[in-house]
Structure formats: structure tokens, C-alpha cells
């Protein structure tokens, strides 16, 4: 199931409004490799919170900056407040794979932190996030 299609419990982003699938103005979410039909706009600092109810086993996604933006961010996945994934600093639009075990997780949080150089250009994107059992 696509996480971008799932209702979030709360969401906040560092610039503009939380968004799924298209950016403000109707622009697609795009990495260096491709255009993604599904995704979550996550300008740092950002946080999306989902109630999974312990029903899912895995999160698969890609993360990067939106093509054409030059910031520096860190992507973090939290399950019930415990860190399950942390990327290194991301300062380009090349996709990184995220594969995280969610077995028994009630509350999932997708967080994007500033990479230490200020918020300008920190257009983090969770590309094609999928939940599986």
C-alpha cells in the first residue's frame, strides 16, 4: 500500500504546506533518476506521523532532494519513538533507498532534518513510500 495515499495523523514542513504526490503549483516530485507519481514533500524541518496500528511489516521508499534544489538534509524514520533509519547527509537529487522493518510499529514518523547549512533549498522528498506486510 502506498504510504503517500494514507491519511497522516499530523504533518508539518519547514516551508509551504505538507503535500503528497505534487508540489505547490502542480509540479511533479522528481529525483535525478525519474519522476515519481507518489511521494511526500518534506522541506526541512518536517515530520509526518502515521498510525499504523501494528499492521505493517516493512517500509520501502527512496529519499533525496527535489531535482533542482541545493540544500542539505537528513532523512529519519522513527517507529514508536525509536530511530529505525537515519541517512547520512543528503545534498543532491540522487535517490537513496530506504528499507525499514516496521513489525509491530504502532506510530510511524517520517522526519527530515536540516543538514547543518540552514533551511534554504532543503526540499526533501520521500519518493514512492510503500508499506507491505
Beta strands, then each sheet from edge to edge (+ up, - down):
strand 1: 10-12
strand 2: 19-20
strand 3: 22-23
strand 4: 27-30
strand 5: 35-36
strand 6: 39-43
strand 7: 46-51
strand 8: 58-65
strand 9: 73-79
strand 10: 82-86
strand 11: 96-101
strand 12: 107-114
strand 13: 123-132
sheet 1: 1+ 7- 12+ 9- 10+
sheet 2: 2+ 6- 13+ 8- 11+
sheet 3: 3+ 4- 5+
end
